[in-house]
Amino acid sequence: MSEETLNDRLRKAAEMARQRQQGLGIPPAPTAAPAPQRPAPQPQQTQPIPQPQMTPARPAAAAPAPHTPAPQAAPKASAPFGNTPDLPEVDEYQSAPPQKDLKKGKGLISIMVLLGVLLAGVITFLLFRETSHSRQVQELKEQQEQLELANQQLQLSNEYDQLNNEFAQYENQTSLLANDSIVQKYSAARAQVEKLLQELKNEKNKSAAQISKLKGEIETLKGILRTYVEQINELKQENRQLTEENQQVKAENQQLSQRVETVQADNRQLSERMTLAEKLNVTGVTLTALKKNGKTEKNVTKAAQLKVGFTVPQNNSTPVGQKVFYLRIINPEGDLLGNAGTFRFEGSTVGCTALKGIEYAGEEVHDQFYWNVTSTLTPGTYTVEIFTDGYRLCSRSFTLKK
């Protein structure tokens, strides 16, 4: 059960005072009104007036003497305290209320007045405290709203920073766009967001309307960036497809070029063979490493000489006479061995390893070239070529081991 409040105690005290007043015969205090005027007493037979007894007043009134009319009551005296109601009428034979009871009634009225004043003070205090509490609640509510708005502002500021970072990743790809209208829109929206952020930063109290406006501007910025990224991604995809197609076309062109080169090489070889068939030819080409004594050396790194043997078959269609044969030996590194001079071949000047003049009379000729090794040779594949009359008669490959 909850404790008894001060208001409940005051109400109980007032109720007890009211009951006590009723018990003493004092009616509740009505609104002040003028006392009614009684008619003047008529002269009547004088009767002896009994002496009042010093006993508590009783409500019962004494009956009048037999066969004697009741005397008219004297006019009432004014009630004390102004607003105190008239006391009950007392018969001339009834004793008056004692002075002690009157004092007690006045004391009760004073207590009631004091209690009323105290009750009014308590009510005033409670109302003041309630008003102060309401004011504090309102201030706390306003502070909480400001904190929520500041938190929303911070979140929106973080979102804005993230958008700028994402935009910076694509900023160097604006050249892919056909026009820069999207970039201009993004720049304008970004300037508006920065303006609102600065205004909110300078204001002491945040405005919910400004926060809502900032949120709308950031949503607009997000939409522009989304469109911007989508266009760049589409352009990237298109460029990727074009690059793949270009690579495919290049590969096809390269294959076609290789085929053309192969056909051209085949045609050149065929032409050379036909020409050589009409002219001279060589067969039985050999490459041998020799020691200083002229014997065969199996270890090419110890070779002192290289010998190239060849045979010129009989060819009746070739004019007889002096023929100069040129020898080229290419080592595994792709370098020409020796430097015996140059000759013309297919419009260019070409160096040779060795050269030799042969008198050709239309009959088969067996001959050879000798080249003195000037530095240590390396194992690997060597290429031997023989030229004459501006034609390459042969090109053979040989492997010399260590």
Backbone torsions as a table, in degrees:
resi	resn	phi	psi	omega
1	MET	NA	136.6	-178.5
2	SER	-73.2	152.4	-178.9
3	GLU	-68.4	152.5	-178.9
4	GLU	-74.0	129.3	-177.3
5	THR	-82.8	168.9	-179.5
6	LEU	-66.2	-37.1	178.2
7	ASN	-61.1	-41.7	179.4
8	ASP	-62.8	-41.6	179.7
9	ARG	-63.8	-41.5	179.5
10	LEU	-64.7	-41.7	178.4
11	ARG	-62.4	-40.6	179.0
12	LYS	-64.9	-40.1	179.9
13	ALA	-64.1	-41.5	178.4
14	ALA	-64.3	-38.7	179.8
15	GLU	-65.8	-41.3	179.6
16	MET	-65.0	-39.3	178.8
17	ALA	-65.2	-39.0	179.0
18	ARG	-64.2	-42.1	178.9
19	GLN	-66.2	-39.0	178.7
20	ARG	-63.3	-39.5	179.7
21	GLN	-65.9	-42.7	178.1
22	GLN	-63.4	-36.1	179.2
23	GLY	-65.2	-30.0	179.0
24	LEU	-87.3	-0.1	178.4
25	GLY	84.5	14.9	179.9
26	ILE	-98.4	111.4	-178.4
27	PRO	-69.8	163.9	177.8
28	PRO	-60.7	149.9	-176.4
29	ALA	-72.6	111.3	177.6
30	PRO	-85.4	178.7	176.5
31	THR	-67.5	137.5	-176.0
32	ALA	-59.2	132.2	179.1
33	ALA	-144.9	153.8	-179.3
34	PRO	-67.4	140.1	-179.0
35	ALA	-68.2	138.6	-179.4
36	PRO	-65.6	143.0	178.0
37	GLN	-84.0	130.4	177.7
38	ARG	-96.1	152.8	178.3
39	PRO	-67.9	151.4	-179.5
40	ALA	-63.0	140.6	-177.7
41	PRO	-66.0	140.6	178.0
42	GLN	-83.3	145.2	177.2
43	PRO	-65.4	133.9	-179.4
44	GLN	-142.2	173.3	-176.7
45	GLN	-65.1	132.9	-179.0
46	THR	-72.6	130.4	177.7
47	GLN	-119.7	150.1	178.0
48	PRO	-65.4	135.8	-179.3
49	ILE	-95.2	120.8	179.6
50	PRO	-67.2	147.8	178.1
51	GLN	-73.9	138.7	178.3
52	PRO	-69.3	139.5	178.5
53	GLN	-91.9	143.8	-179.9
54	MET	-86.1	58.6	176.9
55	THR	-123.1	159.7	179.4
56	PRO	-59.3	141.7	-179.2
57	ALA	-68.5	140.6	177.2
58	ARG	-113.0	151.2	-177.8
59	PRO	-70.0	-24.7	-175.9
60	ALA	-73.4	133.9	178.8
61	ALA	-98.0	148.0	-180.0
62	ALA	-73.7	142.2	179.5
63	ALA	-72.8	147.1	178.1
64	PRO	-69.3	158.2	-179.3
65	ALA	-63.0	147.8	-179.1
66	PRO	-62.8	139.2	175.9
67	HIS	60.6	19.8	178.8
68	THR	-122.4	122.0	-178.8
69	PRO	-66.8	144.4	-178.3
70	ALA	-69.4	133.2	178.9
71	PRO	-68.5	153.8	178.0
72	GLN	-73.6	136.8	-179.6
73	ALA	-72.4	143.2	177.4
74	ALA	-68.7	154.8	178.6
75	PRO	-61.4	144.2	-178.4
76	LYS	-71.4	143.7	173.7
77	ALA	-77.1	156.5	-180.0
78	SER	-63.0	136.7	-179.2
79	ALA	-71.0	140.5	177.4
80	PRO	-65.5	160.1	177.4
81	PHE	65.4	13.4	172.2
82	GLY	72.6	-66.3	-174.2
83	ASN	-86.0	0.8	-179.4
84	THR	-72.0	130.2	-177.6
85	PRO	-68.1	163.8	178.5
86	ASP	-61.7	139.5	175.8
87	LEU	-73.3	154.3	179.3
88	PRO	-60.1	145.5	-179.2
89	GLU	-65.6	143.4	-179.2
90	VAL	-115.5	127.5	176.8
91	ASP	-65.2	150.6	-175.4
92	GLU	-63.5	-19.6	176.7
93	TYR	-95.8	-1.2	-178.9
94	GLN	-96.0	141.2	-178.5
95	SER	-71.9	146.6	178.3
96	ALA	-75.5	153.1	-179.8
97	PRO	-63.2	141.4	-178.3
98	PRO	-65.8	156.5	-179.8
99	GLN	-64.9	-30.1	-178.3
100	LYS	-64.2	-40.1	-179.9
101	ASP	-68.3	-35.4	177.7
102	LEU	-63.3	-43.1	178.3
103	LYS	-63.1	-38.5	179.7
104	LYS	-64.9	-40.2	178.3
105	GLY	-63.1	-41.6	177.9
106	LYS	-62.9	-38.2	179.0
107	GLY	-64.6	-40.1	178.8
108	LEU	-64.4	-40.0	178.5
109	ILE	-63.3	-40.5	178.3
110	SER	-62.0	-41.0	179.1
111	ILE	-62.7	-43.0	-179.6
112	MET	-62.3	-42.3	178.4
113	VAL	-61.9	-43.7	179.3
114	LEU	-62.3	-42.2	178.3
115	LEU	-64.6	-38.5	178.0
116	GLY	-62.4	-43.5	178.2
117	VAL	-62.6	-43.6	179.2
118	LEU	-62.6	-42.2	179.0
119	LEU	-62.4	-42.5	178.3
120	ALA	-62.1	-39.4	177.9
121	GLY	-64.3	-42.6	179.7
122	VAL	-63.4	-43.9	-179.8
123	ILE	-62.8	-41.2	178.5
124	THR	-61.9	-42.7	178.3
125	PHE	-62.1	-44.0	-179.5
126	LEU	-64.5	-40.8	178.0
127	LEU	-64.1	-40.6	178.3
128	PHE	-63.6	-43.9	179.9
129	ARG	-65.0	-39.0	178.5
130	GLU	-64.1	-41.6	178.2
131	THR	-63.7	-42.5	178.2
132	SER	-64.0	-41.1	178.9
133	HIS	-64.0	-41.8	178.9
134	SER	-62.7	-39.1	179.1
135	ARG	-64.8	-41.5	178.9
136	GLN	-64.7	-41.4	178.3
137	VAL	-61.5	-42.1	178.9
138	GLN	-63.6	-42.0	178.5
139	GLU	-63.9	-43.4	178.2
140	LEU	-63.0	-38.9	178.5
141	LYS	-63.4	-42.2	178.1
142	GLU	-64.7	-40.0	178.1
143	GLN	-63.2	-41.8	179.1
144	GLN	-63.3	-41.7	177.5
145	GLU	-61.8	-40.4	178.4
146	GLN	-63.9	-39.6	178.0
147	LEU	-64.4	-42.4	178.5
148	GLU	-63.1	-41.8	178.3
149	LEU	-65.2	-40.0	178.1
150	ALA	-64.3	-38.3	178.4
151	ASN	-65.6	-42.7	176.7
152	GLN	-62.1	-39.7	178.1
153	GLN	-61.9	-42.6	178.9
154	LEU	-63.4	-43.2	178.7
155	GLN	-62.3	-43.5	179.2
156	LEU	-65.7	-35.8	177.2
157	SER	-64.4	-39.8	177.4
158	ASN	-64.9	-42.2	177.4
159	GLU	-60.9	-39.0	179.3
160	TYR	-64.2	-42.2	177.8
161	ASP	-62.6	-40.6	178.5
162	GLN	-63.6	-40.4	178.0
163	LEU	-62.3	-42.4	179.3
164	ASN	-64.2	-39.8	178.1
165	ASN	-64.6	-41.2	179.0
166	GLU	-66.9	-39.2	178.4
167	PHE	-64.9	-36.8	-179.1
168	ALA	-62.5	-28.9	179.6
169	GLN	-68.1	-26.8	-178.6
170	TYR	-106.0	-1.1	-172.9
171	GLU	-64.2	-32.4	-179.1
172	ASN	-81.9	4.5	-179.6
173	GLN	-110.2	14.3	-179.0
174	THR	-65.1	-19.3	179.5
175	SER	-66.4	-18.1	178.8
176	LEU	-72.7	-22.3	-175.9
177	LEU	-78.1	145.0	177.6
178	ALA	-69.0	-33.5	174.7
179	ASN	-143.4	164.2	-175.1
180	ASP	-104.4	27.5	-179.4
181	SER	-64.9	-35.9	179.7
182	ILE	-66.5	-40.4	178.7
183	VAL	-62.8	-39.6	178.6
184	GLN	-65.2	-41.6	177.6
185	LYS	-62.9	-42.2	-180.0
186	TYR	-64.0	-41.1	179.9
187	SER	-63.6	-40.8	179.6
188	ALA	-65.7	-44.2	179.0
189	ALA	-65.0	-37.4	179.1
190	ARG	-65.5	-38.9	177.8
191	ALA	-63.8	-38.5	178.5
192	GLN	-65.7	-41.0	178.5
193	VAL	-63.9	-43.2	179.7
194	GLU	-63.9	-36.4	177.8
195	LYS	-63.6	-46.1	179.8
196	LEU	-64.8	-39.4	178.7
197	LEU	-62.9	-40.0	179.4
198	GLN	-67.1	-40.2	178.1
199	GLU	-62.6	-43.9	179.1
200	LEU	-66.1	-32.7	179.7
201	LYS	-68.6	-34.9	-177.6
202	ASN	-81.3	-20.0	-177.5
203	GLU	-88.1	139.5	179.6
204	LYS	-72.5	-46.9	179.3
205	ASN	-102.4	129.1	-179.1
206	LYS	-78.8	151.0	178.9
207	SER	-111.9	129.4	178.9
208	ALA	-62.3	-34.3	178.9
209	ALA	-65.3	-40.4	178.9
210	GLN	-67.8	-39.9	177.4
211	ILE	-61.9	-43.0	178.5
212	SER	-63.2	-40.6	177.8
213	LYS	-64.7	-41.3	177.9
214	LEU	-62.2	-41.6	178.7
215	LYS	-61.9	-41.8	177.8
216	GLY	-63.4	-41.4	179.0
217	GLU	-64.4	-38.7	179.2
218	ILE	-68.2	-37.2	175.8
219	GLU	-63.0	-40.0	175.8
220	THR	-61.3	-42.1	178.4
221	LEU	-62.4	-40.1	177.7
222	LYS	-61.8	-43.6	-179.9
223	GLY	-62.2	-42.6	179.4
224	ILE	-64.2	-44.2	179.9
225	LEU	-63.8	-38.2	179.1
226	ARG	-61.8	-44.9	177.7
227	THR	-63.9	-40.5	179.6
228	TYR	-60.3	-47.4	-178.7
229	VAL	-66.4	-40.2	179.8
230	GLU	-61.5	-42.8	179.9
231	GLN	-65.4	-42.5	179.7
232	ILE	-64.3	-41.2	178.6
233	ASN	-63.7	-40.3	177.4
234	GLU	-62.8	-43.9	178.5
235	LEU	-64.6	-37.7	176.4
236	LYS	-61.1	-43.8	-179.9
237	GLN	-62.9	-42.9	177.9
238	GLU	-63.4	-43.8	178.7
239	ASN	-63.9	-36.8	178.2
240	ARG	-63.9	-42.4	178.3
241	GLN	-65.1	-42.3	178.4
242	LEU	-62.9	-39.7	178.7
243	THR	-63.2	-42.7	178.3
244	GLU	-63.5	-41.6	177.9
245	GLU	-64.3	-41.1	178.4
246	ASN	-63.2	-41.9	178.1
247	GLN	-62.9	-38.8	178.8
248	GLN	-65.5	-42.8	178.0
249	VAL	-63.8	-42.2	178.1
250	LYS	-60.8	-42.5	179.2
251	ALA	-62.7	-40.8	178.7
252	GLU	-66.2	-40.5	177.9
253	ASN	-64.6	-38.3	179.1
254	GLN	-65.1	-42.8	177.5
255	GLN	-61.9	-41.1	178.9
256	LEU	-64.6	-40.1	178.6
257	SER	-63.8	-41.7	177.8
258	GLN	-61.1	-40.5	178.6
259	ARG	-64.0	-40.6	179.5
260	VAL	-63.7	-44.9	178.9
261	GLU	-62.1	-40.2	179.0
262	THR	-63.2	-44.3	178.8
263	VAL	-63.4	-42.3	179.2
264	GLN	-63.1	-42.6	178.2
265	ALA	-62.9	-42.4	178.4
266	ASP	-62.0	-40.7	179.0
267	ASN	-65.0	-40.0	178.3
268	ARG	-64.1	-45.2	179.6
269	GLN	-62.0	-41.3	178.9
270	LEU	-63.5	-40.4	179.2
271	SER	-65.6	-42.6	179.3
272	GLU	-62.6	-42.8	-179.0
273	ARG	-63.3	-41.7	179.0
274	MET	-64.0	-40.5	180.0
275	THR	-67.3	-43.9	179.3
276	LEU	-66.6	-31.8	178.2
277	ALA	-63.0	-33.3	177.7
278	GLU	-81.1	-21.0	-177.1
279	LYS	-108.2	-117.6	-178.1
280	LEU	-110.4	164.7	177.7
281	ASN	-147.6	158.2	176.8
282	VAL	-127.9	147.6	177.1
283	THR	-138.6	172.5	176.0
284	GLY	59.6	38.9	-179.0
285	VAL	-76.3	133.6	179.1
286	THR	-135.1	155.5	175.1
287	LEU	-132.1	123.8	-175.5
288	THR	-134.5	137.2	173.8
289	ALA	-89.3	134.8	-176.7
290	LEU	-121.3	151.7	172.6
291	LYS	-82.7	-179.9	179.4
292	LYS	-65.4	-29.3	-179.5
293	ASN	-85.9	3.9	176.5
294	GLY	91.4	-2.3	179.2
295	LYS	-84.3	162.7	-177.6
296	THR	-69.8	134.6	177.3
297	GLU	-112.5	119.7	-179.3
298	LYS	-76.8	-28.4	-179.6
299	ASN	-92.7	110.4	-174.0
300	VAL	-65.7	-25.6	-179.2
301	THR	-68.9	-17.0	179.6
302	LYS	-103.3	3.8	-175.4
303	ALA	-67.2	142.4	176.3
304	ALA	-103.7	-26.1	179.6
305	GLN	-144.0	157.7	170.4
306	LEU	-120.0	131.9	179.9
307	LYS	-115.8	132.8	177.0
308	VAL	-118.9	117.9	178.2
309	GLY	-104.6	148.6	179.9
310	PHE	-157.1	165.8	179.5
311	THR	-131.2	133.9	175.1
312	VAL	-102.6	110.5	-178.1
313	PRO	-66.8	168.5	176.6
314	GLN	-71.1	138.3	178.9
315	ASN	-149.8	107.6	-176.5
316	ASN	-73.2	-17.2	-178.4
317	SER	-84.9	-10.0	-178.4
318	THR	-87.8	132.1	177.6
319	PRO	-63.9	140.8	179.6
320	VAL	-79.3	161.4	178.2
321	GLY	136.1	-172.9	-177.7
322	GLN	-73.4	129.5	177.9
323	LYS	-123.4	134.8	176.5
324	VAL	-101.3	120.6	178.0
325	PHE	-102.6	135.7	179.6
326	TYR	-113.3	134.6	-179.6
327	LEU	-112.0	134.5	173.9
328	ARG	-125.5	124.3	175.5
329	ILE	-115.7	121.5	-179.1
330	ILE	-107.9	123.9	-178.8
331	ASN	-77.6	174.9	-178.8
332	PRO	-60.8	-23.0	178.9
333	GLU	-82.5	-3.3	-180.0
334	GLY	88.0	11.8	-179.0
335	ASP	-97.6	147.5	176.7
336	LEU	-79.8	130.0	177.3
337	LEU	-84.8	136.2	176.5
338	GLY	76.8	173.5	-179.7
339	ASN	-155.7	79.1	-176.2
340	ALA	-94.7	0.4	-179.9
341	GLY	135.8	-167.9	-178.5
342	THR	-133.5	166.5	175.0
343	PHE	-152.3	166.5	-178.2
344	ARG	-93.6	134.7	177.3
345	PHE	-150.4	118.5	178.7
346	GLU	52.1	44.3	174.7
347	GLY	80.5	4.4	179.6
348	SER	-124.2	159.3	176.2
349	THR	-93.9	125.5	-173.9
350	VAL	-123.2	137.0	177.3
351	GLY	-83.3	159.4	-178.7
352	CYS	-135.3	157.7	178.7
353	THR	-80.5	-41.8	179.9
354	ALA	-154.3	160.3	176.6
355	LEU	-140.2	157.0	-175.3
356	LYS	-157.1	136.6	176.9
357	GLY	-95.9	135.4	-178.1
358	ILE	-130.1	135.3	175.5
359	GLU	-87.2	113.0	-176.1
360	TYR	-104.8	125.6	-177.2
361	ALA	-114.6	16.2	179.3
362	GLY	92.2	-6.2	-180.0
363	GLU	-99.3	167.6	179.2
364	GLU	-67.7	138.0	-177.0
365	VAL	-128.8	132.5	173.9
366	HIS	-109.0	130.2	-177.1
367	ASP	-153.7	173.7	-178.1
368	GLN	-152.7	158.0	173.9
369	PHE	-110.4	147.3	173.1
370	TYR	-124.7	134.4	176.7
371	TRP	-131.6	128.9	-178.3
372	ASN	-82.6	128.1	-178.6
373	VAL	-70.8	128.5	-179.3
374	THR	-101.9	-17.7	177.5
375	SER	-149.3	162.0	-176.5
376	THR	-61.4	129.4	179.8
377	LEU	-85.8	156.0	179.4
378	THR	-106.9	146.8	177.4
379	PRO	-65.7	152.1	177.8
380	GLY	145.7	-161.6	-175.6
381	THR	-96.1	127.1	178.7
382	TYR	-112.4	142.3	179.5
383	THR	-109.5	133.2	-179.6
384	VAL	-117.3	124.9	177.8
385	GLU	-125.5	140.5	178.7
386	ILE	-125.5	129.7	-177.4
387	PHE	-123.9	152.2	170.1
388	THR	-163.3	147.9	179.2
389	ASP	53.8	30.2	179.8
390	GLY	78.3	14.6	179.9
391	TYR	-123.0	147.8	173.4
392	ARG	-91.9	115.8	-176.1
393	LEU	-81.2	-31.9	179.8
394	CYS	-160.6	161.7	173.4
395	SER	-148.6	109.2	-176.1
396	ARG	-123.8	153.9	178.5
397	SER	-116.5	140.2	-179.5
398	PHE	-135.7	145.6	178.0
399	THR	-107.1	122.1	177.4
400	LEU	-110.4	130.7	-174.9
401	LYS	-105.6	168.9	179.1
402	LYS	-92.6	NA	NA
